[in-house]
């Protein structure tokens, strides 16, 4: 015997535990009741629907028949097919018909179809595709097999609903930061416990210094959320430039209020990053805001990134000044704009600053080029430069370092490496 009070209690409990709306749970239970009813009291081809009143627990059972134009001698439905009938068509049958290039056919069944001529006798306004609803006797005394069928329907449907809820929730969080715990590793892949579901950290989005030990907690950038047959997949990143921007947003109130803006970011994950900032209010030091008192703010971000070095640069609308700032900590003597259209600049530094400007394996000038979006040549005053070279870089000249566009702090696109 079906205990509707237990069903109503289950609705509230599941809704609270899973974060699923009560309406969807009621819909799931209705499907389960209809499946159980059909198992014990209906026919295989019947379309049974159940209606549960979540307030009173009352249940109504109905049978649905679709109005069709007619049936041919072979027993197939003729005329336009109602959309719902096409949806209910067996997938394997539909695929075989498509492969054979055959027209979609549906076998006529008196249990689920009613001819238009007969339907008109019930209601003259009925047309092809409409539903004829017949109220059936309500019965809730189901056998063991029917009850098991109902249970399976509920479990399967709730899983589908829960997947949809998780997908919708995390889809809205794309481009945001989330905290998670390393759950397990399978080869180079890292699976992260995000609470309601797991996230996936692929090798290209990892930082070498992280190690990713089991039960270790990190903050991750939600790169992309994809829907698959096995449920939603949340792709995470620890190497995306926007991770740094988001971490500073948590630590620096001036960014949240709009007093300080992150203009661009250049990053070589796990090693070093440069971040360009701009103050929008007089009296506010943009670099000092990110550094914090005794460096506490920037150090918090560095610790979260497993010791990655961060250079904070002041943004400047003057390209020459911005390029000079971007080469920090090296001191620049002069910046010559060689080709504004091609964004090619020549930077002069002192002999003692040359190696610092270039950086280890060219990292400093490479990051400066990414940050500014300019191609940068670094030379010492001892090196002679011809007038032709100053006017425009020739095709045969040594290529400038860099040339990759900066990552804008507000408008960075979500990409996988």
C-alpha positions as CSV (number, residue, x, y, z in Angstrom):
1,X,0.0,0.0,0.0
2,X,1.4,3.4,-1.0
3,X,1.9,5.7,2.0
4,X,1.5,9.2,0.6
5,X,2.6,10.8,3.9
6,X,5.9,9.1,3.5
7,X,6.1,10.4,0.0
8,X,5.4,13.9,1.1
9,X,8.0,13.6,3.9
10,X,10.5,12.3,1.3
11,X,9.9,15.3,-0.9
12,X,10.9,17.8,1.8
13,X,13.9,15.7,2.9
14,X,15.3,15.2,-0.6
15,X,14.7,18.8,-1.5
16,X,16.8,20.0,1.5
17,X,19.6,17.5,1.0
18,X,20.1,17.7,-2.7
19,X,19.1,21.3,-3.3
20,X,16.5,20.2,-5.8
21,X,13.3,22.1,-6.2
22,X,10.2,20.4,-4.7
23,X,8.3,20.7,-8.1
24,X,11.0,18.5,-9.8
25,X,10.8,15.9,-6.9
26,X,7.0,15.8,-7.2
27,X,7.4,15.3,-10.9
28,X,9.8,12.4,-10.3
29,X,7.4,10.7,-7.8
30,X,4.5,11.1,-10.3
31,X,6.6,9.3,-12.9
32,X,7.3,6.5,-10.4
33,X,3.6,6.1,-9.4
34,X,2.7,6.0,-13.1
35,X,5.3,3.3,-13.7
36,X,4.1,1.2,-10.8
37,X,0.4,1.6,-11.8
38,X,1.2,0.6,-15.4
39,X,3.2,-2.4,-14.1
40,X,0.3,-3.8,-12.0
41,X,-2.9,-2.5,-13.6
42,X,-2.1,-1.2,-17.1
43,X,-1.0,-2.5,-20.5
44,X,2.5,-2.3,-22.0
45,X,1.8,0.2,-24.6
46,X,-0.4,2.5,-22.5
47,X,0.6,6.0,-21.6
48,X,-0.2,6.5,-17.9
49,X,0.2,9.7,-16.0
50,X,-0.1,10.3,-12.3
51,X,-0.9,13.6,-10.5
52,X,0.2,14.0,-6.9
53,X,-1.1,16.8,-4.8
54,X,1.9,17.7,-2.5
55,X,-0.3,19.4,0.0
56,X,-3.0,16.7,0.5
57,X,-1.2,13.6,-0.9
58,X,-4.2,12.9,-3.2
59,X,-3.3,10.9,-6.3
60,X,-5.0,11.0,-9.7
61,X,-4.4,8.5,-12.5
62,X,-5.1,9.2,-16.2
63,X,-4.5,7.5,-19.5
64,X,-3.4,9.5,-22.5
65,X,-4.1,8.9,-26.2
66,X,-2.8,10.9,-29.1
67,X,-5.1,11.9,-31.9
68,X,-3.9,10.7,-35.3
69,X,-5.2,11.1,-38.8
70,X,-5.4,7.4,-39.6
71,X,-3.6,4.0,-40.0
72,X,-2.6,2.2,-43.2
73,X,-3.1,-1.5,-44.1
74,X,0.2,-2.5,-42.5
75,X,-0.8,-0.9,-39.2
76,X,1.4,2.2,-39.4
77,X,0.2,5.7,-38.4
78,X,-0.6,7.9,-41.4
79,X,-0.7,11.7,-41.7
80,X,1.4,14.2,-39.7
81,X,3.0,12.7,-36.6
82,X,2.5,14.4,-33.2
83,X,5.8,15.7,-31.9
84,X,5.5,13.7,-28.7
85,X,5.1,10.5,-30.7
86,X,8.3,11.2,-32.5
87,X,10.1,11.8,-29.2
88,X,8.8,8.5,-27.8
89,X,10.0,6.5,-30.9
90,X,12.6,3.9,-29.9
91,X,16.0,5.4,-30.5
92,X,17.4,2.2,-32.1
93,X,14.4,2.0,-34.5
94,X,14.8,5.7,-35.4
95,X,18.6,5.2,-36.1
96,X,17.9,2.2,-38.3
97,X,15.3,4.1,-40.3
98,X,17.6,7.1,-40.8
99,X,20.5,4.9,-41.9
100,X,18.2,3.2,-44.4
101,X,16.9,6.5,-45.6
102,X,13.3,5.5,-44.7
103,X,10.6,7.8,-43.5
104,X,9.9,7.7,-39.8
105,X,7.0,5.3,-39.1
106,X,5.2,4.5,-35.9
107,X,3.1,1.4,-35.3
108,X,-0.5,2.1,-34.6
109,X,-1.7,1.1,-31.1
110,X,-5.2,1.4,-29.8
111,X,-3.8,1.8,-26.3
112,X,-2.0,5.1,-27.1
113,X,-3.6,6.3,-30.4
114,X,-7.1,7.4,-31.2
115,X,-8.3,8.1,-34.8
116,X,-9.4,11.7,-35.5
117,X,-12.8,10.4,-36.6
118,X,-13.4,8.8,-33.2
119,X,-11.9,11.7,-31.3
120,X,-14.4,14.1,-32.9
121,X,-17.2,12.1,-31.3
122,X,-15.7,13.0,-27.9
123,X,-14.9,16.6,-28.7
124,X,-15.5,18.3,-32.0
125,X,-12.6,20.7,-31.3
126,X,-9.9,18.0,-31.2
127,X,-7.4,17.9,-34.0
128,X,-4.3,15.7,-34.9
129,X,-1.7,15.9,-32.2
130,X,-4.1,16.7,-29.4
131,X,-4.3,14.5,-26.3
132,X,-7.4,12.6,-25.2
133,X,-7.3,12.2,-21.4
134,X,-9.2,9.4,-19.7
135,X,-9.5,9.3,-15.9
136,X,-8.7,5.9,-14.4
137,X,-9.5,4.4,-11.1
138,X,-6.9,5.4,-8.5
139,X,-5.1,2.4,-7.0
140,X,-2.1,2.5,-4.7
141,X,-1.8,-1.1,-3.6
142,X,1.2,-2.1,-5.7
143,X,3.0,-5.4,-5.7
144,X,6.7,-5.9,-5.0
145,X,7.8,-5.8,-8.7
146,X,5.8,-2.6,-9.3
147,X,7.2,-1.0,-6.2
148,X,10.7,-1.9,-7.3
149,X,10.0,-0.4,-10.7
150,X,8.9,2.8,-9.0
151,X,12.0,2.9,-6.9
152,X,14.3,2.5,-10.0
153,X,12.4,5.4,-11.7
154,X,12.9,7.6,-8.7
155,X,16.6,6.9,-8.4
156,X,17.3,7.4,-12.1
157,X,15.2,10.5,-12.4
158,X,16.7,12.1,-9.3
159,X,20.2,11.4,-10.6
160,X,19.3,13.2,-13.8
161,X,17.8,16.1,-11.9
162,X,20.8,16.4,-9.6
163,X,23.2,16.4,-12.6
164,X,21.2,19.2,-14.2
165,X,21.2,21.2,-11.0
166,X,25.0,20.8,-10.6
167,X,25.6,21.7,-14.3
168,X,23.4,24.9,-14.0
169,X,25.0,25.9,-10.7
170,X,28.6,25.5,-11.9
171,X,27.9,26.9,-15.4
172,X,27.1,30.2,-13.8
173,X,30.5,30.1,-12.0
174,X,32.6,29.9,-15.1
175,X,35.4,32.4,-14.8
176,X,35.2,32.4,-11.0
177,X,37.4,30.9,-8.3
178,X,36.4,27.9,-6.1
179,X,38.1,26.2,-3.3
180,X,38.6,22.4,-3.5
181,X,40.4,19.5,-2.0
182,X,42.6,17.1,-4.0
183,X,40.7,13.8,-3.9
184,X,42.8,11.5,-6.0
185,X,45.2,11.3,-8.9
186,X,44.9,9.0,-11.9
187,X,48.2,9.3,-13.8
188,X,48.7,13.0,-14.7
189,X,45.0,13.8,-14.1
190,X,44.0,15.4,-10.7
191,X,40.4,15.0,-9.4
192,X,39.3,17.7,-7.0
193,X,36.4,17.5,-4.5
194,X,34.3,20.6,-4.9
195,X,31.6,19.6,-2.4
196,X,28.6,18.7,-4.6
197,X,30.7,17.2,-7.3
198,X,34.3,16.6,-8.5
199,X,36.4,18.9,-10.7
200,X,39.1,17.8,-13.2
201,X,42.5,19.4,-13.4
202,X,44.3,18.4,-16.6
203,X,48.1,18.5,-16.9
204,X,48.1,21.6,-19.1
205,X,46.3,23.6,-16.3
206,X,48.5,22.4,-13.5
207,X,51.4,24.2,-11.7
208,X,54.6,22.2,-11.3
209,X,55.2,23.5,-7.8
210,X,51.9,22.4,-6.4
211,X,52.6,18.6,-6.0
212,X,48.8,18.0,-5.5
213,X,48.9,15.8,-2.5
214,X,45.8,14.0,-1.4
215,X,43.6,16.1,1.0
216,X,45.5,19.2,0.1
217,X,43.3,22.3,-0.4
218,X,43.8,24.8,-3.3
219,X,41.9,27.5,-5.0
220,X,41.0,26.9,-8.6
221,X,39.9,28.9,-11.6
222,X,36.7,27.4,-13.2
223,X,37.8,27.2,-16.7
224,X,34.8,25.6,-18.4
225,X,31.8,23.4,-17.5
226,X,30.8,20.8,-20.0
227,X,27.7,18.5,-20.1
228,X,28.4,14.8,-20.9
229,X,26.4,11.6,-20.8
230,X,28.0,10.8,-17.5
231,X,27.1,14.1,-16.0
232,X,28.7,17.6,-15.8
233,X,32.5,17.9,-16.1
234,X,34.0,20.9,-14.3
235,X,37.4,21.8,-15.9
236,X,39.7,23.6,-13.4
237,X,42.9,25.6,-13.8
238,X,45.7,26.6,-11.6
239,X,47.7,28.2,-14.5
240,X,45.2,30.6,-16.0
241,X,46.2,34.3,-15.8
242,X,42.8,35.2,-14.5
243,X,43.4,33.1,-11.4
244,X,45.9,35.8,-10.2
245,X,43.4,38.6,-10.9
246,X,40.7,36.8,-8.9
247,X,43.0,36.1,-6.0
248,X,43.9,39.8,-5.7
249,X,40.2,40.7,-5.9
250,X,39.7,38.7,-2.7
251,X,42.7,40.3,-0.9
252,X,42.4,43.9,-2.1
253,X,39.3,45.9,-1.2
254,X,40.3,48.7,-3.5
255,X,39.8,46.4,-6.5
256,X,36.3,45.4,-5.3
257,X,35.3,49.1,-4.9
258,X,36.7,50.0,-8.3
259,X,39.4,52.4,-7.0
260,X,42.1,50.2,-8.4
261,X,41.8,48.3,-11.7
262,X,43.8,45.4,-13.0
263,X,44.6,46.3,-16.6
264,X,46.6,43.3,-17.9
265,X,48.4,40.2,-16.8
266,X,51.3,38.2,-18.2
267,X,52.0,34.8,-16.6
268,X,54.3,31.9,-16.8
269,X,52.5,29.7,-14.3
270,X,54.6,28.4,-11.4
271,X,57.5,30.7,-12.1
272,X,56.7,34.4,-12.5
273,X,54.0,36.8,-13.4
274,X,53.6,40.5,-14.1
275,X,50.4,42.4,-13.4
276,X,49.7,45.9,-14.5
277,X,47.4,48.1,-12.3
278,X,45.9,51.5,-12.5
279,X,44.5,53.8,-9.9
280,X,41.1,55.5,-10.7
281,X,41.2,57.8,-7.7
282,X,43.7,60.4,-6.7
283,X,45.7,59.6,-3.6
284,X,45.5,55.8,-4.0
285,X,48.7,54.0,-4.8
286,X,47.7,51.1,-7.1
287,X,51.0,49.2,-6.4
288,X,50.9,49.8,-2.7
289,X,47.2,48.6,-2.6
290,X,48.2,45.2,-4.1
291,X,51.4,44.9,-2.0
292,X,49.6,45.7,1.3
293,X,51.1,46.6,4.6
294,X,54.5,44.9,4.9
295,X,53.7,43.0,1.8
296,X,50.9,40.9,3.4
297,X,48.5,41.0,0.5
298,X,50.8,40.0,-2.3
299,X,52.5,37.5,0.0
300,X,49.1,35.8,0.5
301,X,48.6,35.4,-3.3
302,X,52.2,34.2,-3.7
303,X,51.6,31.5,-1.0
304,X,48.4,30.4,-2.7
305,X,50.4,30.0,-6.0
306,X,53.1,27.9,-4.3
307,X,55.8,30.6,-4.3
308,X,55.3,32.0,-7.8
309,X,57.0,35.4,-8.1
310,X,54.8,38.4,-8.9
311,X,55.9,41.8,-10.3
312,X,53.3,44.6,-9.8
313,X,53.6,47.2,-12.6
314,X,51.9,50.6,-12.9
315,X,49.9,50.9,-16.0
316,X,50.5,54.0,-18.3
317,X,48.6,55.1,-21.4
318,X,52.0,56.3,-22.8
319,X,53.3,53.1,-24.5
320,X,57.0,54.1,-23.9
321,X,56.5,54.7,-20.2
322,X,54.4,51.5,-19.9
323,X,57.1,49.4,-21.6
324,X,59.8,50.9,-19.3
325,X,57.6,50.0,-16.2
326,X,57.0,46.5,-17.6
327,X,60.7,45.7,-17.6
328,X,61.0,46.3,-13.9
329,X,63.1,45.5,-11.8
330,X,65.5,46.7,-14.5
331,X,66.1,50.4,-14.9
332,X,65.5,51.6,-18.4
333,X,67.5,54.5,-20.0
334,X,65.3,55.1,-23.0
335,X,62.4,53.6,-25.0
336,X,62.3,54.3,-28.8
337,X,59.1,53.5,-30.7
338,X,60.4,52.0,-33.9
339,X,57.1,51.1,-35.5
340,X,53.8,52.1,-33.8
341,X,51.6,50.1,-36.2
342,X,53.6,46.9,-35.8
343,X,54.0,47.7,-32.0
344,X,57.8,47.3,-32.1
345,X,60.0,49.1,-29.5
346,X,63.7,49.4,-28.8
347,X,64.7,49.7,-25.2
348,X,68.1,50.9,-24.0
349,X,69.4,49.9,-20.6
350,X,72.8,50.3,-18.9
351,X,75.4,47.6,-19.2
352,X,74.8,46.6,-15.6
353,X,71.0,46.4,-16.2
354,X,71.1,44.4,-19.4
355,X,71.0,40.9,-17.9
356,X,68.4,42.0,-15.4
357,X,66.2,43.4,-18.2
358,X,66.4,40.2,-20.2
359,X,66.0,38.0,-17.2
360,X,66.8,34.3,-16.8
361,X,66.4,32.6,-20.1
362,X,64.7,35.8,-21.4
363,X,61.8,35.6,-19.0
364,X,61.7,39.2,-17.9
365,X,61.5,40.7,-21.4
366,X,59.3,38.0,-22.6
367,X,56.7,38.7,-19.8
368,X,57.0,42.4,-20.4
369,X,56.2,41.8,-24.1
370,X,53.2,39.8,-23.2
371,X,52.0,42.4,-20.6
372,X,52.3,45.3,-23.0
373,X,51.5,43.6,-26.3
374,X,54.6,45.1,-27.9
375,X,57.6,43.4,-29.5
376,X,60.6,44.5,-27.5
377,X,64.3,44.7,-28.4
378,X,66.7,45.3,-25.4
379,X,70.1,46.8,-26.1
380,X,72.9,48.5,-24.2
381,X,74.2,52.0,-25.2
382,X,77.4,50.5,-26.5
383,X,75.5,48.8,-29.4
384,X,75.3,51.0,-32.4
385,X,72.0,51.3,-34.2
386,X,71.7,52.5,-37.8
387,X,69.2,55.2,-38.8
388,X,67.5,52.8,-41.1
389,X,66.9,50.4,-38.3
390,X,65.5,53.1,-36.1
391,X,63.0,54.1,-38.8
392,X,61.6,50.6,-39.4
393,X,62.8,47.1,-38.6
394,X,63.8,45.2,-41.7
395,X,62.6,41.7,-42.5
396,X,66.2,40.5,-42.3
397,X,66.9,42.0,-38.9
398,X,67.0,40.0,-35.7
399,X,63.4,39.3,-34.6
400,X,62.2,41.2,-31.5
401,X,61.4,39.3,-28.3
402,X,57.8,38.8,-27.4
403,X,54.9,39.8,-29.5
404,X,52.2,37.9,-27.7
405,X,49.1,39.9,-26.7
406,X,48.6,40.8,-23.0
407,X,45.9,39.2,-21.1
408,X,43.4,41.8,-20.1
409,X,42.5,41.6,-16.4
410,X,38.8,42.2,-17.0
411,X,38.1,40.7,-20.4
412,X,40.4,37.6,-20.6
413,X,38.8,34.8,-22.6
414,X,38.5,31.3,-21.1
415,X,40.9,29.1,-23.0
416,X,42.5,25.7,-22.5
417,X,46.2,25.5,-23.2
